[in-house]
Amino acid sequence: NADAYRDRDVVFEAALADDSRGLRSPYVQSKWGGERICGAAAGQGVPTSILRVPYLLPHSQRPRFNANGAVDLLLAASIGIGTAPDLSLRLPLCPVDVCATRTLGILGHPLPPCSFHHLVPYENLSWAALVEVARREGHALEMVPAADWFELAREASRTRRELRPIVSLLSRDPTRTLWSNSNICRLDLDDSETRSQCPELPARGPMDPAMLATCVRAIAEFAGRG
């Protein structure tokens, strides 16, 4: 959520802005710092490729719940309490195995000495569409305002331990990043440069519904064990 990108709609495959103001999360700060280190190495003649991944969903064939993933935790908590926050997020999502295959495909090509790549094989998926997949899997989810949902989850977490990670995550973030103007939830990650370097990559399109349903089932199974 860097200030330098606050008014942008698209991020292109290029070096990040020098200005890191607005990066509140230490995790995000580490990503920015890592790219700066790679850029410095490239400036010294070291061949460098920077790959920016979307939010990683469970493996499409052997799915396992990501206990540290914000979207996994949010969807699992929603299924667990039978309500979901009404959010206007557009999520860049990809199963981890698909992302790994895409990475190998890109790195197998001749690339510039310093290259940047957005690993986004699929169109962004709205949070509402993800909730609808869960509904088709048999989970009755009522949409409620985000602030109301947070209070429901916080109250339920007093007796349900599985809800505490997402409540704790959101409690530490006064801006409620998951439903604020967090960049990854509102920006389009342009990958046109990568596609020009790797022309055989398939066209960007919607994720296969069966694949998405498999990932959602893994998250729902975790919610059911709570």
Solvent accessible surface area in square Angstrom, and as a share of the most:
residue,aa,sasa,rsa
1,N,40,0.20
2,A,8,0.06
3,D,63,0.32
4,A,35,0.27
5,Y,20,0.08
6,R,98,0.36
7,D,141,0.73
8,R,106,0.39
9,D,113,0.58
10,V,48,0.28
11,V,15,0.09
12,F,123,0.51
13,E,19,0.09
14,A,52,0.41
15,A,73,0.57
16,L,41,0.20
17,A,26,0.20
18,D,105,0.54
19,D,44,0.23
20,S,42,0.27
21,R,169,0.62
22,G,20,0.19
23,L,18,0.09
24,R,143,0.52
25,S,43,0.28
26,P,107,0.67
27,Y,147,0.56
28,V,55,0.32
29,Q,83,0.37
30,S,68,0.44
31,K,111,0.47
32,W,57,0.20
33,G,22,0.21
34,G,31,0.30
35,E,28,0.12
36,R,104,0.38
37,I,126,0.64
38,C,47,0.28
39,G,33,0.32
40,A,65,0.50
41,A,34,0.27
42,A,22,0.17
43,G,64,0.62
44,Q,156,0.69
45,G,62,0.60
46,V,80,0.46
47,P,112,0.70
48,T,16,0.10
49,S,40,0.26
50,I,13,0.07
51,L,51,0.26
52,R,34,0.12
53,V,71,0.41
54,P,6,0.04
55,Y,40,0.15
56,L,59,0.29
57,L,4,0.02
58,P,6,0.04
59,H,38,0.17
60,S,9,0.06
61,Q,135,0.60
62,R,169,0.62
63,P,42,0.27
64,R,202,0.74
65,F,32,0.13
66,N,56,0.29
67,A,61,0.47
68,N,142,0.73
69,G,4,0.04
70,A,25,0.19
71,V,9,0.05
72,D,0,0.00
73,L,14,0.07
74,L,2,0.01
75,L,0,0.00
76,A,7,0.05
77,A,4,0.03
78,S,0,0.00
79,I,24,0.12
80,G,20,0.19
81,I,38,0.19
82,G,28,0.27
83,T,19,0.11
84,A,0,0.00
85,P,0,0.00
86,D,88,0.46
87,L,14,0.07
88,S,112,0.73
89,L,9,0.04
90,R,101,0.37
91,L,6,0.03
92,P,3,0.02
93,L,6,0.03
94,C,0,0.00
95,P,0,0.00
96,V,62,0.36
97,D,33,0.17
98,V,32,0.19
99,C,5,0.03
100,A,54,0.41
101,T,97,0.56
102,R,19,0.07
103,T,33,0.19
104,L,133,0.66
105,G,30,0.29
106,I,0,0.00
107,L,85,0.42
108,G,66,0.63
109,H,47,0.21
110,P,127,0.80
111,L,47,0.23
112,P,60,0.38
113,P,105,0.66
114,C,45,0.27
115,S,3,0.02
116,F,29,0.12
117,H,0,0.00
118,H,1,0.01
119,L,1,0.00
120,V,3,0.02
121,P,9,0.06
122,Y,34,0.13
123,E,91,0.41
124,N,29,0.15
125,L,41,0.20
126,S,44,0.28
127,W,1,0.00
128,A,51,0.39
129,A,37,0.29
130,L,0,0.00
131,V,0,0.00
132,E,64,0.29
133,V,8,0.05
134,A,0,0.00
135,R,85,0.31
136,R,157,0.57
137,E,57,0.25
138,G,67,0.64
139,H,52,0.23
140,A,95,0.73
141,L,9,0.04
142,E,111,0.50
143,M,51,0.23
144,V,20,0.12
145,P,83,0.52
146,A,17,0.13
147,A,74,0.57
148,D,76,0.39
149,W,1,0.00
150,F,3,0.01
151,E,85,0.38
152,L,88,0.44
153,A,0,0.00
154,R,100,0.36
155,E,104,0.47
156,A,25,0.19
157,S,10,0.07
158,R,161,0.59
159,T,119,0.69
160,R,78,0.29
161,R,181,0.66
162,E,36,0.16
163,L,1,0.01
164,R,96,0.35
165,P,61,0.38
166,I,1,0.01
167,V,13,0.08
168,S,47,0.30
169,L,60,0.30
170,L,3,0.02
171,S,59,0.38
172,R,170,0.62
173,D,29,0.15
174,P,115,0.72
175,T,52,0.30
176,R,60,0.22
177,T,51,0.30
178,L,21,0.11
179,W,51,0.18
180,S,38,0.24
181,N,102,0.52
182,S,10,0.06
183,N,19,0.09
184,I,77,0.39
185,C,10,0.06
186,R,61,0.22
187,L,4,0.02
188,D,42,0.22
189,L,21,0.11
190,D,31,0.16
191,D,9,0.05
192,S,65,0.42
193,E,86,0.38
194,T,1,0.01
195,R,51,0.18
196,S,79,0.51
197,Q,40,0.18
198,C,0,0.00
199,P,107,0.67
200,E,108,0.49
201,L,26,0.13
202,P,91,0.57
203,A,95,0.73
204,R,61,0.22
205,G,17,0.16
206,P,104,0.66
207,M,20,0.09
208,D,72,0.37
209,P,99,0.62
210,A,68,0.53
211,M,41,0.18
212,L,10,0.05
213,A,15,0.12
214,T,29,0.17
215,C,0,0.00
216,V,1,0.01
217,R,103,0.38
218,A,8,0.06
219,I,0,0.00
220,A,10,0.08
221,E,105,0.47
222,F,49,0.20
223,A,9,0.07
224,G,66,0.64
225,R,168,0.61
226,G,64,0.62
